[in-house]
Amino acid sequence: MAGFVVSPKAKQRHKGTLVGLYVQPTFRRLGAARRLLDAMVGHAAGCVILLHATVTASNTAAQALYRQAGFARYGTEPQAIRVDGQFYDDDLLVLDLLRRTP
Ligand SMILES: CC(C)(COP(=O)(O)OP(=O)(O)OC[C@H]1O[C@@H](n2cnc3c(N)ncnc32)[C@H](O)[C@@H]1OP(=O)(O)O)[C@@H](O)C(=O)NCCC(=O)NCCS
């Protein structure tokens, strides 16, 4: 699964956000996420010019996936989430849909 969100605010309609990318453990490492992400980027390119995503800094699988798709990190939110008392940083990523290589 994956979600694509565009703000209804007029000044923010040029950008979208990818959310909730998830593949069930049984089906991982088979290329599902890459195909899902490719489809999502293709869809987003028809709607917006910037695609944002947030990924936990320590999530090496998702980090590699997004970097391969051309996303670039433009910042890091410290202590963005807390799970069982442990804080985790989030990397803020963006893909320029006008400059990407299809
Ligand atoms: C991250 C996630 C979506 C990857 O799904 P997947 O279907 O297994 O990914 P794919 O098989 O399409 O792999 C695509 C690329 O992702 C990277 N990747 C995927 N799993 C990886 C792992 N365990 N370790 C390192 N890199 C990994 C690799 O670069 C891979 O390319 P490669 O196969 O050429 O090496 C999946 O592990 C998941 O649902 N994790 C839990 C939820 C999550 O972290 N979502 C991301 C939130 S930002």
The ligand as a Gaussian input file, in Angstrom:
#p B3LYP/6-31G(d) Opt

LIG

0 1
 C       10.594000      -0.547000       2.939000
 C        9.658000      -1.551000       2.246000
 C        8.423000      -0.813000       1.734000
 C       10.407000      -2.183000       1.057000
 O        9.493000      -3.043000       0.387000
 P       10.025000      -4.224000      -0.590000
 O        8.866000      -4.623000      -1.457000
 O       10.669000      -5.271000       0.199000
 O       11.113000      -3.461000      -1.445000
 P       11.667000      -3.911000      -2.880000
 O       11.762000      -5.402000      -2.947000
 O       10.849000      -3.247000      -3.941000
 O       13.146000      -3.328000      -2.854000
 C       13.471000      -2.111000      -3.522000
 C       14.768000      -1.564000      -2.946000
 O       14.578000      -1.195000      -1.583000
 C       15.780000      -1.460000      -0.841000
 N       15.506000      -2.463000       0.181000
 C       14.344000      -3.146000       0.370000
 N       14.452000      -3.931000       1.455000
 C       15.703000      -3.750000       1.953000
 C       16.406000      -4.275000       3.071000
 N       15.850000      -5.170000       3.900000
 N       17.665000      -3.832000       3.304000
 C       18.254000      -2.937000       2.486000
 N       17.653000      -2.409000       1.386000
 C       16.391000      -2.812000       1.137000
 C       16.785000      -1.973000      -1.835000
 O       17.515000      -0.868000      -2.330000
 C       15.913000      -2.548000      -2.913000
 O       16.547000      -2.582000      -4.161000
 P       17.398000      -3.899000      -4.578000
 O       16.454000      -5.044000      -4.460000
 O       17.814000      -3.590000      -5.983000
 O       18.518000      -3.985000      -3.601000
 C        9.254000      -2.702000       3.215000
 O       10.435000      -3.247000       3.798000
 C        8.289000      -2.274000       4.317000
 O        7.058000      -2.263000       4.116000
 N        8.850000      -1.923000       5.495000
 C        8.036000      -1.509000       6.650000
 C        7.339000      -0.178000       6.386000
 C        8.298000       0.905000       5.984000
 O        9.420000       1.005000       6.497000
 N        7.809000       1.745000       5.035000
 C        8.573000       2.894000       4.588000
 C        8.102000       4.087000       5.325000
 S        8.954000       5.545000       4.764000

